Amino acid sequence: MATHLDLKRYELFGWDYEIVNPLTAEEVGWHATWARRTGGPLLGLACGTGRLLCRLAEAGFEVVGLDLSNTMLRLARRNAAKLPPAARGRVRLVKADMSDFDLGRKFRLVFIADNSFRELNTRREMLACLSCIRRHLAPGGRLLITERRLDPSRYPNGRWSFGWSRPVAHPETGELVWRRGEVRLSRGGRRARGRFIYKIAHADGSETIEQCPWTAPMLQKAEYIQLFARAGFRTRTFADYKGVEDDGKGRLLCFVCEPRK
Ligand SMILES: C[S@@+](CC[C@H](N)C(=O)[O-])C[C@H]1O[C@@H](n2cnc3c(N)ncnc32)[C@H](O)[C@@H]1O
């Protein structure tokens, strides 16, 4: 089972996810292209607010979204409820841990989008997740995992931070919320420890601060591929959502994994 410390950021502030990380047409196109190649049904792990699932359901695919955060699943249900009835009927959401799940059925495409595989804190959890995925893949199925490439030059002295954002109004309470963040790499750069800090201005004029710590293993491309191979997958890596082969320099690592027979 994954350690769940890192979920606080999503439980309290999941509503800002789509504002901070807007979904792009290229990302939708990449997943839709693969869905057309493999056929459905599709399984999105760590699906968050379900924004990508909803686009794929609109494109005609049956999709199951799995996430561990109650808030993210609530937002996903809300996004699905806005779809036309036929597309809405193609979306199912499940609360489960992506390193320990059994849905009792197979999928032609499984995906973990937008840097979400490394929500899993250890290689052991990652392997457990990959092993669950293998059991859920139908013959001819594929696994897509998209992560951001680790760029050590982004962390001078092993640190990186960003200052207070512009305030964003909470969509339900109307309270203004500011966000800042910091990350520190362990010695050797093998693990990142970070925290998001949120400042909330309440209607009575008071302010509170919430700290949301997180940790993540910092894997290089070759280490991901090794991990996928240990779990029984052959991997191709692309540098972007257009399907350009990776040349070692791109911002993204778009992995396409095929189970070995
Ligand atoms: C970066 S956000 C999701 C982004 C989403 N994949 C997208 O493309 O919009 C990461 C998500 O991972 C979920 N998560 C973290 N650990 C998880 C776990 N062990 N099992 C399932 N979901 C998890 C969080 O609740 C959060 O919704």
The ligand as an ORCA input file, in Angstrom:
! r2SCAN-3c Opt
* xyz 0 1
  C      -0.969     15.078    -10.561
  S      -2.562     14.663     -9.930
  C      -3.500     13.901    -11.185
  C      -3.359     14.339    -12.569
  C      -4.155     13.484    -13.526
  N      -3.423     12.260    -13.836
  C      -4.375     14.293    -14.784
  O      -3.830     13.909    -15.811
  O      -5.117     15.276    -14.720
  C      -2.056     13.203     -9.060
  C      -3.206     12.368     -8.559
  O      -2.667     11.164     -8.010
  C      -3.536     10.750     -6.981
  N      -2.823      9.741     -6.190
  C      -1.724      9.906     -5.413
  N      -1.341      8.728     -4.893
  C      -2.221      7.796     -5.373
  C      -2.351      6.394     -5.209
  N      -1.483      5.713     -4.448
  N      -3.346      5.762     -5.848
  C      -4.233      6.445     -6.618
  N      -4.167      7.785     -6.807
  C      -3.171      8.446     -6.192
  C      -3.859     12.042     -6.266
  O      -5.020     11.921     -5.477
  C      -4.031     12.996     -7.442
  O      -5.362     13.047     -7.866
*
